[in-house]
Amino acid sequence: MIFWLLETNIDSMFDWRKTEDTINSFPNFKTKLKGENDEEFDIHFLALFSEREDAVPIMLNHGWPGIVSRHLQTSSLIKNLL
């Protein structure tokens, strides 16, 4: 048995509500895409939109397995520049 796990207070290590608030501070969208053989799948994405006509589009992707939280810090920096 791994005893250090019993002594670890996971609640003090990770604040899900803070992460959830950060994710929800960005506009969230869902859409369906068609893959090979016309199979459909849902994707969820966050988007930031600039009002500048000369804005350059940027796409941050993550692979599988991966999570959107790996891009939250970068997205927050970009959001503050808009």
N, C-alpha and C positions, 0 to 999 in steps of 0.2 A: 504494500500500500504506500502511496505517496503522501506522507503526512503533511508536507508543506501546503498541499492543496486544502487540507482541512483548516489550516490556520489563515488562509488567504481570504480577505474580504473583497470579493470581486466588485461589489457595489462601489467601493472607494477607488477602484482602478479605472472604471469606464462609466461615463455618464451618458447613457443612451438618450435621455431627453434633451441634453445639450446638442448632441449630434443630430437628432431628429429636428430640432429647431433650426440648426444650420442648414440642413438639407431643404427644409420647407421655406427658407428665406429666398430660395431661387424658384423661378417659375418652373413647374413640373408638368410634363406632358406624357401621354401614352399614345402609341400608334401601332398599327399592324403592318408588318412587312411580309413580302412573299419571298420565300427561299427557293431552293432547288425543288423541282417537281411540284411547283405551285403550293408548297406547304406554307401556311401562314403562322407567324409567331408575333407575339406582342413585345414591344420594347418600351422601356421607360427612360426618359431622358430629362435633363435639366437644360435650360437655355437662357442665355443672356442676349439681349438685343440692344445694339447701339443705335443712337439717333444720328450718328455721323454717316454721311453718304459715302465717305472714303474709308469706312471701317473695313478691316480685313477679317474675314471669317476664320475662326479657329475652332477645331474640333478636338476634344480630349476624349480618347477611348480607353477602355480597359478590356482586357481579355477575360476568358473564363478559366478558372474561377477568378473573379475580381469584383470589386465593389466601388461604388461611386465615391465613397468617402476618401479614396486615395487622391481625388482631384479637388476636394473641397477647399483646401488652403489656396491652391492656385486660382480656382474660380472666384474665391473671395477677393483676392488681389485684383483680378480683372474687373470684377463687379465694382470695386471702389474707384477704378479708373474711368468708368463710363460716365 
